Amino acid sequence: MAKSVRFDRQLETMLEKAAEALGVSQSNLIREAIAEKCREVLRPPLAQSLAPFLGRINSKGGRARNTGAAFKRALREKRAK
């Protein structure tokens, strides 16, 4: 389906140079750029994408369990200096 779009001179010049640098037609560059932007805008929220994985991992915490206490100690030591 054909669409008509108007560019100012600066954008037209940038389009010409970018298409030439990439070795693609201006039409192809425009199509690819629009498709990329549409995918970005329509991408599902991260929480939705991660939903099948959230809450699936059981961990005993390991070393991460002690990071809060270690951070507090580091702050106390820094303040004492």
N, C-alpha and C positions, 0 to 999 in steps of 0.2 A: 504494500500500500504506500503510495507516495504521500509525503508530507512536505510542506513548504516552511522553511525557517529563514529568518533574516539575520545576518551577522553584521556587526559594525566592522569597519575597516581593520581595526587591530585584531579582532578575533578571526577574521578571514585570513589575514596574513599569518597568524599563529597556526591556523588549521593547515594552510598550504605547506608551511615549513615542517610541521610535525608529520604530516602524511608523507612528505618527501623523505624525511629522515628515517621513517619507519619502512618506507618502500611499499606503502599501501595506498589505495585510493582514498580520497577525502570522504567519500560516501561510506566506505568500510570503516574508517576511523570514527566517523560520527556514529554509525550503528554500534560499534563495539563500546564506545564511551557511554552511549545511552543505555545499553544493556547492562554494563557494569554498575552504573548509577542506580538503575531500577532494582538490580539484585541487592544492592546495599540498602536501599530504602525499604524494600519489601522483605528483607531478611527477618526471620522470626526472632523474637527476643532471646537472649542468651539463656535465660532460665528455662524457656520452652525447649531449646535445643539440648540442654543438659538434663532435663527432667528424667529421662530413662536411666541416668547414671547417679543422680543425687540419692544419697542414703543407701547406696548399694555396697559401699566399702565399710567393713568393720575393722577398726584399728584400736589397738591398745594404747596408742599415743606415742610410745617409744620415747625418744629424746625430746620430741616436740612438747611433751607434757611438762617439762621443766623450763621452758623458755621464758615464761612470765617471771618466775623467781630469779632466773639468771639475769634478766633485763633489770629487775629492781636492784639486784646486787651491783650491777655495772653502773647504774645511776648513782647509787649511794657512794660508790668508790670515786666516781667522777666528781661529785659534790664535795667529798672530803679533801680533795687535792687543792 
